[in-house]
Amino acid sequence: MTGILKNSLGLLTEAGISSLHPYLSEMLSHLHRLCPPDLCIIDGRIGLEGQGPIIGDPVPMSSIIFSNDALTADVAACKLMMIPPEEVPHLRKVAADLRRKFPEIELPAGIQAHPFAFNASSHSAILVKFANRRLHRSSEHFTNRWIDRLQRFKREPVKFVTEGIPKLARRLYAR
């Protein structure tokens, strides 16, 4: 679940964030305590369901969340998405470090959904945007795989070929 708290990763401009993922919960908690946001806005008019931030399907959620507290905004977003906030590791860590409990964070009663203008042409443009991102990402993975293979071949050509021939043979015979 990505909301306000994960935005604090933007404070680490030069970091290779993907390598830090095993420490995500602790890192987000430290970053939040160092620099908590004053205003939190989650534009949930259109959400992304699946393995975001690039891969997934756009879903009209018709919601905008405003808060002056990042944890409260993220918990409210979880509740709107019907995700138990206790099951989101970084929310648990931030709540524990702030000595807060999830039952203390509740959506105000009487919230009314406000219908947003959501026409088919804007939705299709968003679908095209995400399809374009997926295409670029898959082509990047493809290119990186071939660059890696080329580098391995340059380092140890004999080993590369002797290991590669059995793999290639298995693929050809599997068809």
Backbone as a chain_set.jsonl record, in Angstrom:
{"seq": "MTGILKNSLGLLTEAGISSLHPYLSEMLSHLHRLCPPDLCIIDGRIGLEGQGPIIGDPVPMSSIIFSNDALTADVAACKLMMIPPEEVPHLRKVAADLRRKFPEIELPAGIQAHPFAFNASSHSAILVKFANRRLHRSSEHFTNRWIDRLQRFKREPVKFVTEGIPKLARRLYAR", "coords": {"N": [[0.858, -1.171, 0.0], [0.728, 2.045, -0.979], [1.054, 5.291, 0.091], [1.064, 8.321, 1.772], [3.279, 8.028, 3.559], [5.228, 6.51, 2.167], [6.075, 8.37, 0.361], [8.064, 9.758, 1.601], [10.416, 8.59, 0.89], [11.398, 10.068, -1.147], [13.078, 11.871, 0.003], [15.517, 10.696, -0.027], [17.365, 11.244, -2.32], [19.602, 10.353, -3.811], [19.779, 7.682, -3.362], [19.847, 4.134, -3.984], [16.989, 2.912, -4.101], [15.663, 0.457, -4.464], [17.407, -1.462, -3.492], [17.175, -1.073, -0.819], [14.795, -2.074, 0.036], [14.381, -4.36, 1.791], [14.574, -3.137, 4.243], [12.531, -1.37, 4.446], [10.263, -0.689, 6.13], [11.419, 0.146, 8.597], [13.086, 2.173, 7.675], [11.233, 4.004, 6.548], [9.888, 4.746, 8.854], [11.919, 6.045, 10.316], [12.529, 8.159, 8.533], [10.071, 9.468, 8.528], [9.904, 10.36, 11.181], [12.051, 12.115, 11.157], [11.317, 14.055, 9.286], [8.371, 14.906, 9.232], [5.453, 15.324, 7.229], [3.601, 18.392, 6.738], [1.213, 18.779, 5.443], [-0.942, 16.484, 4.041], [-1.968, 14.915, 1.176], [-3.857, 12.659, -0.533], [-4.462, 11.754, -3.65], [-6.938, 10.049, -4.641], [-8.641, 9.695, -6.755], [-8.288, 8.093, -8.937], [-7.112, 4.955, -8.45], [-4.462, 2.492, -8.179], [-4.44, -0.843, -8.724], [-2.811, -3.743, -7.782], [0.555, -4.795, -8.499], [1.969, -2.155, -7.978], [4.419, 0.539, -8.409], [4.088, 0.835, -11.129], [3.178, -1.399, -12.534], [-0.014, -2.665, -12.809], [-3.582, -2.207, -12.488], [-5.549, 0.557, -13.35], [-8.033, 1.909, -11.222], [-11.149, 3.362, -10.699], [-11.529, 5.26, -7.852], [-12.634, 7.476, -6.74], [-11.977, 9.282, -4.598], [-10.53, 11.658, -2.358], [-8.097, 12.32, -0.014], [-7.415, 14.343, 2.731], [-5.162, 15.473, 5.163], [-3.428, 16.385, 8.192], [-1.668, 14.65, 9.146], [0.419, 12.053, 8.445], [0.32, 9.249, 9.012], [-2.351, 8.905, 9.776], [-3.614, 9.632, 7.37], [-2.703, 7.579, 5.654], [-3.755, 5.322, 6.948], [-6.477, 5.889, 6.731], [-6.695, 5.728, 3.952], [-6.105, 3.009, 3.608], [-8.345, 1.902, 4.881], [-10.382, 2.812, 3.187], [-9.708, 1.34, 0.953], [-10.254, -1.094, 1.851], [-8.239, -2.571, 3.115], [-6.79, -4.078, 5.819], [-5.172, -1.975, 8.031], [-3.354, -2.906, 9.908], [-2.087, -4.964, 8.674], [-0.221, -3.915, 7.004], [3.116, -3.618, 6.796], [4.877, -1.274, 7.042], [3.141, 0.633, 8.088], [2.448, -0.48, 10.532], [4.978, -0.367, 11.812], [5.561, 2.423, 11.874], [3.393, 3.322, 13.41], [3.926, 1.934, 15.803], [6.428, 3.053, 16.517], [5.661, 5.672, 16.913], [4.129, 5.325, 19.058], [1.368, 4.843, 18.82], [-1.949, 3.586, 18.351], [-3.867, 1.62, 16.089], [-6.76, 1.511, 16.436], [-7.251, 4.057, 17.449], [-7.268, 5.65, 15.284], [-9.663, 6.587, 13.296], [-12.066, 6.748, 10.676], [-13.965, 9.696, 10.219], [-17.409, 9.789, 11.135], [-20.16, 9.767, 8.864], [-19.027, 10.487, 6.435], [-19.376, 11.453, 3.147], [-19.404, 10.256, -0.107], [-18.267, 12.063, -2.861], [-19.296, 12.449, -6.082], [-17.071, 12.255, -8.788], [-16.323, 13.753, -11.927], [-15.902, 11.474, -14.338], [-14.933, 10.558, -17.166], [-15.044, 8.385, -20.03], [-13.029, 8.835, -21.917], [-10.889, 10.066, -20.526], [-10.266, 7.997, -18.787], [-9.43, 6.007, -20.573], [-7.151, 7.235, -21.564], [-5.54, 7.171, -19.311], [-5.262, 4.422, -19.004], [-3.764, 3.883, -21.315], [-1.45, 5.284, -20.673], [-0.43, 3.79, -18.469], [-0.081, 1.33, -19.745], [1.892, 2.027, -21.543], [3.995, 2.601, -19.762], [4.38, 0.016, -18.702], [5.241, -1.303, -21.01], [7.681, 0.054, -21.535], [9.072, -0.635, -19.216], [9.217, -3.464, -19.439], [10.714, -3.66, -21.79], [13.065, -2.509, -20.908], [13.873, -4.391, -18.971], [14.31, -6.565, -20.671], [16.418, -5.572, -22.273], [18.377, -5.166, -20.276], [18.801, -7.823, -19.471], [20.048, -8.905, -21.757], [22.333, -7.296, -21.917], [23.581, -8.055, -19.543], [24.09, -10.742, -20.164], [25.911, -10.392, -22.303], [28.043, -9.162, -20.955], [28.771, -11.227, -19.18], [29.574, -13.098, -21.066], [31.817, -11.785, -22.181], [33.541, -11.712, -19.968], [33.97, -14.448, -19.236], [34.09, -16.39, -21.669], [34.198, -19.157, -22.393], [33.094, -20.532, -20.194], [30.567, -19.336, -20.207], [29.478, -20.268, -22.655], [29.607, -23.075, -22.281], [27.869, -23.421, -20.134], [25.592, -22.297, -21.207], [24.776, -23.786, -23.469], [23.561, -26.317, -22.621], [21.235, -25.211, -21.367], [19.963, -23.929, -23.503], [19.488, -26.149, -25.143], [17.676, -27.61, -23.527], [15.481, -25.855, -23.588], [14.841, -25.912, -26.325], [14.188, -28.614, -26.728], [12.022, -28.836, -25.045], [9.965, -27.713, -26.352]], "CA": [[0.0, 0.0, 0.0], [1.534, 3.257, -1.081], [0.32, 6.505, 0.396], [1.903, 9.455, 2.146], [4.533, 7.648, 4.206], [6.234, 6.081, 1.19], [6.59, 9.553, -0.333], [9.262, 10.245, 2.285], [11.59, 8.055, 0.199], [11.897, 11.148, -1.993], [14.149, 12.568, 0.721], [16.765, 9.987, -0.335], [17.432, 11.471, -3.763], [20.698, 9.643, -4.469], [19.82, 6.29, -2.898], [19.288, 3.062, -4.8], [15.885, 2.541, -3.212], [15.284, -0.953, -4.583], [18.277, -2.265, -2.63], [16.814, -0.803, 0.57], [13.449, -2.599, 0.296], [14.264, -5.202, 2.992], [14.554, -2.282, 5.44], [11.575, -0.326, 4.111], [9.44, -0.241, 7.268], [12.242, 0.893, 9.547], [13.552, 3.376, 6.999], [10.116, 4.949, 6.462], [9.619, 5.255, 10.193], [12.968, 7.028, 10.637], [12.351, 9.337, 7.685], [8.87, 10.187, 8.976], [10.214, 11.075, 12.418], [12.969, 13.207, 10.838], [10.699, 15.097, 8.466], [6.952, 14.619, 9.021], [4.816, 16.347, 6.375], [2.604, 19.27, 7.36], [-0.034, 18.616, 4.721], [-0.961, 15.198, 3.344], [-3.07, 14.803, 0.223], [-3.842, 11.457, -1.362], [-5.395, 11.886, -4.764], [-7.434, 8.711, -4.911], [-9.705, 9.651, -7.765], [-7.988, 6.853, -9.649], [-6.106, 4.183, -7.743], [-3.803, 1.45, -8.961], [-4.593, -2.127, -8.045], [-1.828, -4.714, -8.252], [1.944, -4.592, -8.115], [2.383, -0.823, -8.383], [3.752, 1.739, -8.877], [3.931, 0.881, -12.579], [2.382, -2.538, -12.974], [-1.296, -2.705, -12.123], [-4.732, -1.755, -13.247], [-6.203, 1.744, -12.792], [-9.373, 1.665, -10.689], [-11.744, 4.605, -10.203], [-11.823, 5.214, -6.419], [-13.432, 8.677, -6.459], [-11.697, 9.752, -3.241], [-9.364, 12.483, -2.063], [-7.894, 12.347, 1.443], [-6.629, 15.457, 3.242], [-4.857, 15.309, 6.579], [-2.167, 16.982, 8.629], [-0.957, 13.546, 9.781], [0.685, 11.044, 7.399], [-0.158, 7.935, 9.412], [-3.806, 8.935, 9.703], [-3.99, 9.635, 5.95], [-2.47, 6.242, 5.1], [-4.72, 4.39, 7.545], [-7.767, 6.185, 6.092], [-6.628, 5.164, 2.596], [-6.246, 1.55, 3.767], [-9.741, 1.58, 5.202], [-11.172, 3.011, 1.972], [-9.377, 0.245, 0.028], [-10.596, -2.32, 2.572], [-7.015, -3.255, 3.517], [-6.563, -3.85, 7.244], [-3.894, -1.26, 8.187], [-2.446, -3.708, 10.74], [-1.39, -5.907, 7.801], [0.767, -3.178, 6.202], [4.275, -3.568, 7.691], [5.421, 0.05, 7.372], [2.183, 1.34, 8.946], [2.64, -1.045, 11.892], [6.238, 0.136, 12.367], [5.417, 3.85, 12.173], [2.465, 3.432, 14.551], [4.627, 1.478, 17.014], [7.453, 4.035, 16.871], [4.972, 6.878, 17.399], [3.337, 4.858, 20.213], [-0.05, 5.028, 18.514], [-2.667, 2.349, 18.045], [-4.771, 1.802, 14.96], [-8.15, 1.864, 16.78], [-7.366, 5.499, 17.699], [-7.375, 6.317, 13.992], [-10.904, 6.144, 12.673], [-12.658, 7.692, 9.737], [-15.112, 10.395, 10.815], [-18.729, 9.295, 10.716], [-20.909, 10.631, 7.966], [-18.315, 10.883, 5.215], [-20.169, 11.201, 1.95], [-18.636, 10.244, -1.348], [-18.632, 13.091, -3.827], [-19.023, 11.887, -7.412], [-16.178, 13.012, -9.654], [-16.547, 13.561, -13.361], [-14.962, 10.443, -14.772], [-15.414, 10.164, -18.479], [-14.341, 7.244, -20.623], [-11.823, 9.24, -22.648], [-9.78, 10.253, -19.591], [-9.888, 6.676, -18.275], [-8.657, 5.301, -21.599], [-5.83, 7.87, -21.62], [-4.783, 6.653, -18.176], [-4.916, 3.037, -19.34], [-2.671, 3.941, -22.289], [-0.252, 5.724, -19.953], [0.119, 2.665, -17.716], [0.375, 0.319, -20.704], [3.153, 2.543, -22.052], [4.993, 2.384, -18.716], [4.675, -1.421, -18.648], [6.029, -1.621, -22.194], [9.038, 0.551, -21.318], [9.705, -1.433, -18.165], [9.549, -4.793, -19.947], [11.824, -3.533, -22.741], [14.262, -2.257, -20.106], [14.284, -5.683, -18.414], [14.833, -7.356, -21.786], [17.73, -5.015, -22.613], [19.302, -5.453, -19.176], [19.155, -9.248, -19.521], [21.011, -9.128, -22.829], [23.586, -6.636, -21.519], [24.182, -8.942, -18.551], [24.627, -11.915, -20.886], [27.084, -9.958, -23.045], [29.131, -8.951, -19.995], [29.222, -12.545, -18.728], [30.291, -13.706, -22.188], [33.122, -11.118, -22.303], [34.385, -12.1, -18.83], [34.325, -15.87, -19.289], [33.362, -16.909, -22.824], [34.101, -20.617, -22.398], [32.112, -20.897, -19.162], [29.26, -18.874, -20.673], [28.994, -21.17, -23.703], [29.389, -24.435, -21.745], [26.657, -23.396, -19.304], [24.455, -21.871, -22.006], [24.326, -24.797, -24.437], [22.539, -27.2, -22.042], [19.997, -24.454, -21.148], [19.341, -23.749, -24.805], [19.011, -27.465, -25.582], [16.462, -27.924, -22.747], [14.39, -25.039, -24.107], [14.459, -26.368, -27.659], [13.538, -29.922, -26.629], [10.777, -28.684, -24.288], [8.918, -27.295, -27.298]], "C": [[0.899, 1.228, 0.0], [0.631, 4.459, -0.846], [1.306, 7.616, 0.693], [3.26, 9.008, 2.683], [5.615, 7.212, 3.217], [6.786, 7.25, 0.384], [7.856, 10.078, 0.327], [10.535, 9.649, 1.69], [12.187, 9.09, -0.75], [12.974, 11.973, -1.317], [15.515, 11.948, 0.418], [17.014, 10.067, -1.839], [18.501, 10.636, -4.458], [20.736, 8.159, -4.122], [19.274, 5.339, -3.954], [18.188, 2.404, -3.976], [15.559, 1.057, -3.289], [16.154, -1.836, -3.694], [17.928, -2.096, -1.15], [15.465, -1.403, 0.965], [13.373, -3.531, 1.505], [14.149, -4.397, 4.284], [13.5, -1.19, 5.331], [10.813, 0.197, 5.33], [10.238, 0.614, 8.237], [12.706, 2.223, 8.939], [12.443, 4.427, 6.911], [9.798, 5.555, 7.823], [10.648, 6.315, 10.595], [12.786, 8.312, 9.82], [11.148, 10.165, 8.131], [9.148, 10.965, 10.262], [11.172, 12.239, 12.175], [12.266, 14.373, 10.158], [9.225, 14.78, 8.205], [6.312, 15.71, 8.157], [3.774, 17.155, 7.146], [1.228, 19.098, 6.724], [0.054, 17.331, 3.905], [-2.2, 15.145, 2.454], [-2.868, 13.519, -0.575], [-4.916, 11.642, -2.421], [-5.81, 10.479, -5.163], [-8.591, 8.7, -5.891], [-9.548, 8.399, -8.615], [-6.872, 6.169, -8.877], [-5.474, 3.166, -8.683], [-3.856, 0.17, -8.145], [-3.59, -3.111, -8.63], [-0.44, -4.367, -7.757], [2.448, -3.238, -8.599], [3.847, -0.576, -8.1], [3.514, 1.774, -10.384], [3.009, -0.224, -13.063], [1.096, -2.568, -12.16], [-2.39, -2.18, -13.023], [-5.335, -0.524, -12.59], [-7.643, 1.427, -12.393], [-9.956, 2.992, -10.225], [-12.138, 4.451, -8.73], [-12.66, 6.406, -5.971], [-13.236, 9.198, -5.041], [-10.476, 10.663, -3.226], [-9.28, 12.563, -0.547], [-6.99, 13.526, 1.772], [-6.377, 15.199, 4.719], [-3.616, 16.123, 6.908], [-1.303, 15.934, 9.322], [-0.812, 12.404, 8.767], [0.138, 9.674, 7.768], [-1.683, 7.863, 9.319], [-4.275, 8.893, 8.247], [-3.826, 8.24, 5.354], [-3.431, 5.208, 5.667], [-6.105, 4.62, 6.934], [-7.799, 5.606, 4.681], [-6.77, 3.639, 2.644], [-7.703, 1.178, 3.996], [-10.65, 1.775, 3.984], [-10.936, 1.883, 0.963], [-9.707, -1.128, 0.625], [-9.371, -3.208, 2.811], [-6.859, -3.017, 5.011], [-5.202, -3.18, 7.462], [-2.878, -2.047, 9.011], [-1.633, -4.685, 9.893], [-0.341, -5.231, 6.914], [1.984, -2.942, 7.093], [4.772, -2.168, 8.028], [4.44, 0.862, 8.212], [2.287, 0.844, 10.384], [3.874, -0.457, 12.554], [6.123, 1.607, 12.751], [4.501, 4.037, 13.38], [3.157, 3.025, 15.842], [5.656, 2.513, 17.458], [6.852, 5.345, 17.382], [4.122, 6.59, 18.635], [1.845, 5.165, 20.035], [-0.655, 3.682, 18.172], [-3.65, 2.627, 16.924], [-6.208, 2.102, 15.372], [-8.342, 3.349, 17.069], [-7.578, 6.276, 16.402], [-8.625, 5.783, 13.301], [-11.396, 7.213, 11.711], [-13.829, 8.395, 10.413], [-16.423, 9.828, 10.279], [-19.35, 10.292, 9.746], [-20.144, 11.114, 6.752], [-19.171, 10.494, 4.016], [-19.263, 11.238, 0.734], [-19.155, 11.338, -2.264], [-18.317, 12.552, -5.21], [-18.13, 12.821, -8.233], [-16.584, 12.773, -11.096], [-15.474, 12.598, -13.849], [-15.435, 9.942, -16.117], [-14.515, 9.077, -19.08], [-13.058, 7.667, -21.323], [-10.649, 9.468, -21.701], [-9.325, 8.91, -19.031], [-9.056, 5.923, -19.314], [-7.275, 5.919, -21.74], [-4.948, 7.374, -20.483], [-4.365, 5.211, -18.443], [-3.75, 2.991, -20.327], [-1.368, 4.337, -21.601], [0.38, 4.555, -19.199], [0.6, 1.548, -18.632], [1.722, 0.734, -21.275], [4.27, 2.337, -21.035], [5.38, 0.913, -18.622], [5.533, -1.842, -19.828], [7.482, -1.179, -22.007], [9.772, -0.281, -20.273], [10.094, -2.814, -18.687], [10.68, -4.71, -20.965], [13.128, -3.244, -22.012], [14.778, -3.558, -19.49], [14.914, -6.552, -19.495], [16.244, -6.891, -22.143], [18.755, -5.332, -21.533], [19.735, -6.911, -19.156], [20.215, -9.504, -20.577], [22.35, -8.455, -22.55], [24.318, -7.501, -20.504], [24.81, -10.166, -19.222], [25.898, -11.55, -21.642], [28.283, -9.771, -22.111], [29.668, -10.281, -19.466], [30.017, -13.251, -19.819], [31.687, -13.109, -22.329], [34.074, -11.55, -21.184], [34.89, -13.533, -18.965], [33.58, -16.54, -20.445], [33.184, -18.428, -22.805], [33.053, -21.081, -21.392], [30.695, -20.52, -19.609], [28.673, -19.858, -21.68], [28.705, -22.555, -23.136], [28.168, -24.501, -20.836], [25.418, -23.084, -20.137], [23.909, -22.927, -22.95], [23.306, -25.759, -23.823], [21.2, -26.484, -21.795], [19.233, -24.29, -22.451], [18.755, -25.062, -25.318], [17.731, -27.852, -24.848], [15.27, -27.141, -23.266], [13.905, -25.534, -25.45], [13.725, -27.705, -27.591], [12.227, -29.864, -25.864], [9.616, -28.299, -25.23], [8.418, -28.486, -27.992]], "O": [[1.73, 1.405, 0.891], [-0.407, 4.622, -1.488], [2.267, 7.824, -0.048], [4.288, 9.562, 2.293], [6.792, 7.515, 3.414], [7.855, 7.135, -0.215], [8.643, 10.773, -0.316], [11.627, 10.15, 1.956], [13.359, 8.994, -1.115], [13.709, 12.699, -1.986], [16.547, 12.598, 0.586], [16.888, 9.068, -2.547], [18.307, 10.247, -5.61], [21.647, 7.452, -4.554], [18.368, 5.68, -4.714], [18.44, 1.45, -3.241], [15.21, 0.455, -2.274], [15.684, -2.858, -3.194], [18.35, -2.902, -0.321], [15.037, -1.257, 2.11], [12.361, -3.5, 2.205], [13.682, -4.911, 5.301], [13.568, -0.191, 6.047], [10.732, 1.408, 5.532], [9.786, 1.683, 8.65], [12.715, 3.256, 9.608], [12.684, 5.606, 7.171], [9.479, 6.74, 7.925], [10.291, 7.355, 11.148], [12.879, 9.416, 10.357], [11.188, 11.395, 8.119], [8.685, 12.094, 10.419], [11.125, 13.239, 12.892], [12.578, 15.535, 10.418], [8.861, 14.422, 7.085], [6.602, 16.892, 8.34], [3.152, 16.658, 8.084], [0.204, 19.253, 7.389], [1.015, 17.122, 3.165], [-3.327, 15.309, 2.921], [-1.832, 13.326, -1.211], [-6.111, 11.68, -2.126], [-5.118, 9.806, -5.926], [-9.429, 7.798, -5.861], [-10.523, 7.736, -8.967], [-5.805, 6.749, -8.676], [-5.898, 3.005, -9.827], [-3.373, 0.117, -7.014], [-3.531, -3.288, -9.847], [-0.281, -3.723, -6.72], [3.26, -3.17, -9.522], [4.489, -1.477, -7.56], [2.807, 2.656, -10.871], [2.151, 0.008, -13.915], [1.14, -2.501, -10.932], [-2.154, -1.767, -14.158], [-5.61, -0.546, -11.39], [-8.374, 0.765, -13.129], [-9.324, 3.689, -9.431], [-12.978, 3.616, -8.395], [-13.323, 6.347, -4.936], [-14.207, 9.521, -4.356], [-9.521, 10.466, -3.978], [-10.274, 12.841, 0.124], [-5.93, 13.693, 1.169], [-7.271, 14.759, 5.441], [-2.851, 16.501, 6.021], [-0.331, 16.268, 10.0], [-1.808, 11.858, 8.293], [-0.452, 9.001, 6.922], [-2.235, 6.873, 8.839], [-5.234, 8.189, 7.929], [-4.703, 7.766, 4.631], [-3.875, 4.314, 4.947], [-6.826, 3.663, 6.651], [-8.816, 5.054, 4.26], [-7.47, 3.051, 1.821], [-8.224, 0.251, 3.376], [-11.579, 0.997, 3.771], [-11.839, 1.512, 0.213], [-9.478, -2.168, 0.008], [-9.451, -4.433, 2.723], [-6.801, -1.865, 5.44], [-4.175, -3.762, 7.112], [-1.673, -1.876, 8.832], [-0.602, -5.183, 10.344], [0.351, -5.907, 6.154], [1.912, -2.16, 8.041], [5.065, -1.892, 9.192], [4.875, 1.713, 8.988], [2.224, 1.628, 11.331], [3.831, -0.086, 13.727], [6.544, 1.995, 13.841], [4.805, 4.827, 14.273], [3.0, 3.69, 16.867], [5.75, 2.82, 18.646], [7.466, 6.042, 18.189], [3.481, 7.484, 19.188], [1.168, 5.661, 20.936], [0.043, 2.756, 17.756], [-4.197, 3.725, 16.817], [-6.849, 2.908, 14.697], [-9.455, 3.861, 16.953], [-8.016, 7.426, 16.425], [-8.635, 4.665, 12.786], [-11.175, 8.408, 11.906], [-14.609, 7.75, 11.114], [-16.52, 9.44, 9.115], [-19.093, 11.495, 9.808], [-20.571, 12.065, 6.098], [-19.625, 9.357, 3.896], [-18.452, 12.151, 0.575], [-20.366, 11.506, -2.414], [-17.162, 12.226, -5.486], [-18.401, 14.016, -8.354], [-17.123, 11.721, -11.438], [-14.28, 12.89, -13.774], [-16.24, 9.014, -16.2], [-13.37, 8.896, -18.666], [-12.085, 6.913, -21.317], [-9.52, 9.102, -22.031], [-8.13, 8.701, -18.821], [-8.076, 5.268, -18.959], [-6.312, 5.201, -22.01], [-3.747, 7.177, -20.667], [-3.237, 4.824, -18.138], [-2.853, 2.159, -20.194], [-0.308, 3.792, -21.907], [1.591, 4.349, -19.28], [1.592, 0.886, -18.326], [2.6, -0.106, -21.471], [5.376, 1.942, -21.404], [6.559, 0.586, -18.478], [6.451, -2.646, -19.673], [8.406, -1.943, -22.286], [10.952, -0.592, -20.432], [11.195, -3.287, -18.404], [11.529, -5.6, -21.005], [14.19, -3.686, -22.45], [15.984, -3.805, -19.486], [15.934, -7.2, -19.261], [17.154, -7.706, -22.296], [19.881, -5.725, -21.842], [20.891, -7.214, -18.862], [21.175, -10.235, -20.332], [23.396, -8.993, -22.912], [25.535, -7.665, -20.588], [25.923, -10.569, -18.884], [26.864, -12.313, -21.629], [29.4, -10.171, -22.438], [30.879, -10.446, -19.319], [31.011, -13.92, -19.538], [32.646, -13.841, -22.572], [35.269, -11.732, -21.417], [36.084, -13.797, -18.828], [32.554, -17.185, -20.23], [32.118, -18.927, -23.167], [32.218, -21.928, -21.709], [29.748, -21.283, -19.416], [27.508, -20.24, -21.572], [27.68, -23.155, -23.461], [27.5, -25.533, -20.775], [24.321, -23.545, -19.82], [22.706, -22.963, -23.207], [22.27, -26.004, -24.441], [20.142, -27.082, -21.989], [18.019, -24.484, -22.504], [17.652, -25.082, -25.864], [16.798, -28.366, -25.465], [14.17, -27.682, -23.376], [12.7, -25.578, -25.702], [12.749, -27.913, -28.312], [11.392, -30.756, -26.016], [8.447, -28.536, -24.926], [7.53, -28.381, -28.838]]}, "num_chains": 1, "name": "protein.A"}
